[in-house]
């Protein structure tokens, strides 16, 4: 029953439907009045009939006018409700049409004002959201850059990684600072040289940048090295002839050039850029790239000091043999003495066979133990006036004054056999072999460079012939 009355109720119906019902109800009264007049009276006279017709017409006109007036009040409300519903669904670019200054017009203006405020607030939210995304991207880039700086710092601090690896990592991280960035580092190959060559690079698309030889004081890059000052090429740069020529010849859109130096020493030149048109470098990007440039400077200085300390060091820490620099300097002295007294002087270069495979399979601790035991066997077979040295990770040298090539080869062969016969594992069995090359003054040269180079060549021959042998 309740459902029936609810369906018959006008509550859920629209205003137009209710307006039709209201008009129908309003029209009943004049229609009933006219019907009463018509059926309750006789109209013998034409005049009376006309009067009744006039009354009926007036009643109908009044009803129609009432409907028009009602529609004039209801239609704006209906249209406003439709437009308000569209606004509520998210179409905030819509506006309610206001054609009157009455209460309905005031309501429409109020809704339009609220819609405009909502639209402005949404625009601000979108702008804030976009800015938040940009900030998140920048924060992420800075975190990655900081992580990269720490990684480079760790490599420098350990001193176990060579300079090339540090430079490669540095230019890769610098290139990533800029969107679509590239980076190339030009470095002086020797301290006495005046030319700077590409040493490390990342994301280089223009091969001409890798063909450049920078000469100090010559050309744009050469002058920047000499002046030791940062130089920026972007949309704020006043273009000169040499800058325009460099850009066009290397297809450069923008570029940042940072000389790498310490005191009076020029180490190199860091060139960074990207392919974006009308680009301008930001202060925070410049500051970050400068920090990387400083890290590169520290890495180069650290490498120089390590090499100097190795040159000054007499003994190798692991094996207690002499260092390479020391034994080569002594070799030079012994060669001069041998030439003066017309006496022989020989040099032996040993190398552990399959060294990399040994390290990979047995690990660092076993490898170090092998190196120390090989070093002991070589030291035990050194003559009283001879000297044994560790040349590199897997190479050893023996300086043998007063020994000719035949005598030195005999000593080298005895050492090779002792190493081959030894067991290098305290648990189980581990066999190690070595190859050797023997050179002599003056047969193979009259300088330590000559003897060392010849021994290296003969060692390579021993390796190519199947290893575990000595070639003299």
Buried (B, 14 or more C-beta within 10 A) or exposed (E): EEEEEEEEEEEEEEBEEBBBEBBEEBBEEBBEEBEEBBEEEEBEEEEEEEEBEEBBEEBBEEBEEBBEEBBEBBBBEBBBEEBBEEBEEEEBEBEBEBEEEEEBBEBBEEBBEEBEEEBEEEEEEEEEEEEEEEEEEEEEBEEEBEEBBEBBBEBBEEEEBEBEEBBBBBBBBBBBBBEEBBBBBBBBEEEEEEBBBBBBBBBBEBEEBEEBEBBBEBBBBBBBBBEEEBBBBBEEBEEEEEBEEBBEEBEBBBBBBBBBBEEEEBBBBBBBBBBBEEBEBEEEBBEBBBBBBEBBBBBBBBBBEEEEEEEEBEEBEEBEBBBBBBBBBBBBBBBBEBEEEEBBBBBBBBBBBBBEEBBEEBEEEBBEBBBEBBBBBBBEBBBEEBBBBBBEEBBBBBBBBBBBBEBBBBBBBEBBEBBEEBEBEEEEEBEBBBBBBBBBBBBBBBEBEBBBBBBBBBBBEBBEEEBBBBBB
